[in-house]
Structure formats: structure tokens, C-alpha cells
């Protein structure tokens, strides 16, 4: 995995740990809710990660894009499926998504290398 993605995962883990150390009930509940949303249910976890990636691209959050691409790669999402995800985000979000599409493609290339 590329250094940028390793740094992202290290930073994310360190800061999530720091946030949990604050021991705030509302924050802990939100983090738990976020985690549970991606568990198996009526939709498979893999599908939920793909949906999360579309939403992240439309909302233009590069950290979220990185996270969901890594989860999708781990879940076995194919390149063809990624291209459909990227297209869906672009159609829903419009041209403002293009810089984040570039970021997503770079992240996918790094995750696959």
C-alpha cells in the first residue's frame, strides 16, 4: 500500500483513539452508529460500502473517499464496479465532483498497487 494511504490509516486510528479517550457519551454513540450502519443487514456490507463511497464523493470528503475505497477493495469490489460507483457519484453530484473523482481514482490506484 502507498505511503499516503498508510499515513491516512495511521492518522485515522490515532485520532479515533484520542477521540474515544475524551469519553463523551454522545460522541461514542455517534461513532457506534456510524460503525453499525455498515454491518450486514437487508443490504450486504459490501453494498453499503459502495453506497458510502458514492455519498462521500457527492459530499466531497476525501478522507471518507479514502476510507470507503479501502473498505471496498477489502470487500472485493471490482474495477468495473468502481467505475460504475464513480459514474453514479458524478451524475448525482455534477461537475463539482470531478476533483474528488480524480482523488478517488488516485486512491484506487494506490490501494491496488
C-alpha positions in Angstrom: 0.0 0.0 0.0 1.2 3.5 -0.8 2.6 5.7 1.9 -0.2 8.3 1.6 -2.8 5.6 2.4 -0.7 4.1 5.3 -0.3 7.6 6.8 -4.1 8.1 6.4 -4.9 4.9 8.2 -2.3 5.6 11.0 -3.6 9.1 11.5 -7.3 7.9 11.5 -6.6 5.2 14.0 -4.6 7.6 16.3 -7.2 10.3 16.2 -10.1 7.9 16.7 -8.3 6.6 19.8 -7.8 10.1 21.0 -11.5 11.0 20.4 -12.6 7.8 22.3 -10.3 8.9 25.3 -12.5 12.0 25.7 -15.1 9.6 27.0 -18.1 11.6 25.8 -21.3 9.6 25.5 -22.8 11.4 22.5 -19.6 11.1 20.5 -19.2 7.4 21.4 -22.9 6.8 20.4 -22.4 8.5 17.0 -19.2 6.5 16.3 -21.0 3.3 17.2 -24.0 4.3 15.0 -21.6 5.0 12.1 -19.9 1.6 12.5 -23.1 -0.4 12.8 -24.6 1.3 9.7 -22.1 -0.7 7.6 -22.8 -4.1 9.1 -24.6 -6.8 7.2 -28.4 -6.3 7.1 -31.1 -6.1 4.5 -28.2 -4.8 2.3 -24.9 -6.6 2.3 -22.0 -4.7 4.0 -20.2 -4.6 0.6 -23.2 -2.8 -1.0 -23.3 -0.3 2.0 -19.6 0.5 1.5 -20.3 1.2 -2.2 -23.1 3.5 -1.2 -20.9 5.2 1.3 -18.3 5.8 -1.4 -20.9 7.5 -3.7 -22.1 9.6 -0.8 -18.6 10.6 0.2 -17.8 11.6 -3.4 -21.0 13.7 -3.7 -20.3 15.3 -0.3 -16.7 15.9 -1.4 -14.9 14.4 1.6 -11.5 13.0 0.5 -10.9 11.3 3.9 -14.2 9.5 3.5 -13.4 8.6 -0.1 -10.1 7.1 1.0 -11.8 5.1 3.8 -14.6 3.7 1.6 -12.3 2.8 -1.2 -10.1 0.8 1.2 -13.2 -0.9 2.6 -14.5 -1.6 -1.0 -11.1 -3.0 -2.1 -11.1 -5.2 1.0 -14.7 -6.3 0.2 -13.6 -7.3 -3.3 -15.2 -4.6 -5.4 -14.0 -4.9 -9.0 -12.6 -2.1 -11.1 -15.8 -2.2 -13.3 -17.9 -1.8 -10.2 -15.7 1.1 -9.0 -16.2 2.8 -12.4 -20.0 2.5 -12.0 -19.7 4.0 -8.5 -17.6 6.9 -9.8 -20.1 7.5 -12.6 -23.1 7.4 -10.3 -21.4 10.0 -8.0 -20.5 12.2 -10.9 -24.1 12.1 -12.3 -25.6 12.8 -8.9 -23.1 15.4 -7.8 -22.3 17.1 -11.1 -19.1 18.6 -12.3 -18.1 19.8 -8.8 -17.3 16.1 -8.0 -14.6 16.0 -10.7 -11.7 16.9 -8.4 -12.9 14.2 -6.0 -13.2 11.7 -8.8 -9.5 12.4 -9.5 -8.7 11.8 -5.9 -10.8 8.6 -5.9 -9.0 7.3 -8.9 -5.6 8.1 -7.5 -6.6 6.4 -4.2 -7.8 3.3 -6.0 -4.6 3.1 -8.0 -2.6 3.4 -4.8 -4.7 0.8 -3.0 -4.3 -1.7 -5.9 -0.5 -1.2 -6.1 
